[in-house]
Amino acid sequence: MSFETMTEAQRDALNLEYRARLTIPDADRFLERAAKRSALAREELACRLDVPYGDSVKQTLDIFPAAQPGAPVFFYIHGGYWYQLDKRIYSEVAGPMVAAGAAAVLPNYDLCPDVTIPEIVDQIRHAVVWAREHVAEYNGDPDRIHVSGHSAGGHLTGMMMATDWSDRFGLPADLIKGAAPISGLFDVEPHRHTNLQPVIRLTRETATANSPQHLPLHFRGSAICAVGGGETASFRRQSKDFAEKCRALGLACEYVEVEDDHHFAVTDRLADPDHSLTRSIKALMGL
C-alpha cells in the first residue's frame, strides 16, 4: 500500500494502528496511576530534579544517584509521540534500578510543534553527552551508560543507537553499552500520514533521516526490543523488524513480547523489580 494514495478508510485504519489512545479508552488512568507512583518515588529516593543540560526550559534531567560509585547508568526517555507527556510521569522506573545498584537519569525535551523531531533527537544526544560528562558526580560510571525509552522514547533510543558519537562529539564510539527500546517507532514514515502530522510536521526527508530502521547503527552493545503482546500488529512488527536488523548486524538482541500488555500497560512493568522485563534490563546492565 502506498501511503500517498491511501483512501480515507485506510487512513483511519493507520490511525488505529499507531494512535494507541484511540483503542485504549482508559489510557489516562494508566498515566495518572504512573504519575502518582512516580511522585512517591521522588519522595522516597534521593534525587536531583530539573538539572539543565541545554538552553530551553524543558532541556532538563532528573537524576537518581546510585548508592555506590562506579554504578551502571539507566538513561530512560519518556514517550508521548514527541508532543506530550513528561519525565516526571516515569520517575517510578528509577526505583528498581537504584535498588539494584544503578544510577538513573530521566531527560525531558522540547515537544512538537514547538520544535521538530530532528531537534528533539539532537536534544537527547546532548542529554546523553551531559550524562557522560557529569554522571560520575552521582556515582554513575560514564563508561556504563544504557539507554531505554518507550514509544517515541523507543524511537529516540533507536536514534541514539544510530548516532556516531566519535564523529559527532569526539566521544568513544561505544558510548552506549546497552539499549532497551520499548514499543519503539523505528520507521517514522507512517506517522507522516496519521492525524498527528499537523503537530509533528514530518517531511519525507526528515522521516527518512530519523528512522533508525533504515539508518546505519553505530551501536555495538547488547539490546532488548520489547513490545506489549497486546499491542497492534504495526507496533509489534516495528519492534520485531528492528530486532532482526540488530541481529543481522551481528548484535546480541532479544525480541520480547510482554504478555498481553497494551501500549500503556507495558511501561508499568518497569516499576516492578521482579517482572521479567525489568529483570532482563537489569541483567543487560550487569545487575
N, C-alpha and C positions, 0 to 999 in steps of 0.2 A: 504494500500500500504506500502510495506517495502522500506524504504529509501535505504537500501543496495542493493536492486535488481531493482532499477529504470532503465527504459530504457532511451535512450538519449532524446526522446520526453518528457518523464515525468520530466527529469531533467531540460529541457528548460522551461517547464510549471512551475516548482517550482521557477526558477529564476524570471519568470514574476510575480509570486505571491508576492515575497518578495523583489525584486530589483526594487524599485519604479522608479528609473531613466530610466529603460527600457521601461516604459509605460507612462512616463510624459515627453514629449520632451522639454518642457520649464521649467524644474526643475531649471536650473541655473538662469533663470530670477527671479524666486521667491526668491532664495537665495541672488541674487545681490540686489534686492529691499529691502530685510530684512536687509542686511548689511548697506545700505545707511541710512535707518531709524534708525538703531542702532547707527551708527556714530553720527547722530543728537541727539539721546537720551543721548549719553555720553557727548555731548557738553552742553546740556540743564540741565541735572541732576547733582547734587552733587554726586561724585563717587570717590572711591579709586580703582585703577586698578592694576591688576597683583600682588596682595598681596600673598606672598608664604604661602602654607600650607604644603609643602613637599619638598623633596630634588631636584627633577628634574626641568628642565626649565619650563615644561608645568604644573607642580603642583602649579597653582596659581588661585586666585579668583578675580572677580570684585565685589565690594560691593557698593550698592546704599543705603545710610543711610536713616532711617526714620526721619521725622521731629520732632517727639516726642519720649521720652523714652518709653520702655515697649511695642513696636510695634511687631506684628506678623512678622515672617520671611518667605519670599518666596525664597526657595532654588531651583534653576532651572538648570537642567542638559541638556546640548545640545546633540543632536543625531549625526548621521553620520556613523552608522554601525560600531562603535568602531574604525574606521580607518581614519576618515576625519572630517572636519569642526572645528569650534572654537567658544568659548563662545561669542566672540565679534559680531558674526552674530546675536545674540539674545538679545543684550542689550535692545532692544525695549520692551521686556516683563516686564522690571522693571518699565517703566513709569506708567502704570495703577495701579500697586501695590503700588508704592511710593505715588502716588496721593491719593490713598485710605487710606494711613496711615501705610503701611508696610515698612519694610526694605527688600531689595532683594540681594541675593547672587548667583552669577553665577560662577561655577567652570570650569576650564579646567582640562584635564587629559592627560596622555601619550596615544598614539594611537598605535594600531596594524599596522604593525607587530613588532614594537619596543618592545612592551610588549604584554602580553596575556590578555584575557578578565578577568580572575580571578585577575590579578594585577590591572586592571582598577577598578574593583569592590572594591578592598581594598583601592585604592587611594580615591575613592569617600567616602568611610566610613570615612577615615581620614579627608576629607574635611568637612564632617558633624560634626565630633568631633571638628574641628577647629572652625566651626560656633558656636557650643555650648559654647566653651570656650571664644570666642572673640566678638561675635556679639553684646553684650551689649555696646561695645565701639562705635557702630554705631546705637545706640538707638533700637536695636532689643532685644526681650525677648528670652533668651536661652531656656525657657520652652514653647515657641510657634513656634517651627520650623515645617514648612510644606514643603514637598518635591514634586517636579514635574519635568517632563522631557519628551522629545519627541523621539520616535523611540528607538534607543539604549539608549537614556536618559530615556525613559519609562521603558526599561528593568532594568536600574540601579536604578530607583525609586523602582521598584519591589524588587530588591535585598536589598535595604535599609529597606523595609518592612519586609524582611526575616532575618534581622540582629538581633542577640541577643545582644543588647547594654549593658545590665547588665553584662553578662558573658564575653563578649569580651573586654569591655572598662571600666567596673565598673561604668557605667552611668545609669540613670533611664531607665527602660525598655520601658517606654512610651516617649522616647526622641523625636520621630517624632509624632506630633499631628495630621497631616493630610497628605494625599497623592493624587496626581493627575497625574498618568501616562497617556500620550497621545500617541496613536498609538504605544503602547509598544510591545516589543518582550519578551513574558513571558516564552515561551518554545523555547529554542535556538537550540534544536536538528536539526530542519530543515535546519538551516543555515550552519551546518556542511556539507551539501550536495549541497549547492549552489556554484556558481563560486567565492564566497568570501572566501572559505575555505583556499586557499593558503595564504590569508592575515590574517584571524582571527585564524586559526590553532586550532580549537576546537578538543578535543578528546571526545570519548563517556563519559568518566568520568567527564571532565570539563563541558561538556554540561549539564549533569545531576546535577552537583553541583552548576550550575549557572543558573538554570531555576526556577524562583520563582513560576511558575505554579505548580511545583512538590515539593516545599520545605515548611516546616512549616513557618507560618507567625507569627512573634513576635509583629507585629504592632497591636495596639488596638484602633486606631483613626477612623476617617471617611475618605472615599475615593471617588474619581470620576475617572472612567475609561472611557476616551474619545477616539474617533477614527473618522476619516473622513467618512461620509456616502458614499463617492465615492471611498473609498479605496478598495483594493482587498478583496476577501472573507476571505483569510487567516489572514490579518491584523484585520478585523472585528471580526473574530472568536476568535483570541487570546485575544483581549480586553474583549469580552463577556465572554469567559471562565474564565478569571481572575476575573472579577466582580462577577461571580457566585461562584467562590472559596471564595472570600472575604465574600459574603453573607452567604455561608454555614458555615463559621466560626463565624457567628453572628455579623459581622462588618456592619456598615452602609456604603453602597457602591452604587453609582449611575452609571449606564452604559449609555453613551451618544454617539449617532452618530451625528456628526456635519454636518448638511445639506448634500450637495453633494460634500463636500470637498475631494480633493485627498490628498496624503501624505504630500505634501509641502504647500498646501493651509491652512491646519488646524492650523499650527503654527502661521500664520498671525493673527489669531483671537485674540491671547493673547496681541496684541498691541492695540486692540480696547477696551477701558474701558467699553463700553456699549454692547459688544457682550455677548450673553447668556453664552458662555463657560467661559469668563473672569469673569462675574458676579457670576457664580456658584463657581468658585475657590475662589473669594473674600469672598463669603458667607461661604465657608468651613473654611476660616481663621478668621471668625468672623468680617468681614468688611462690 
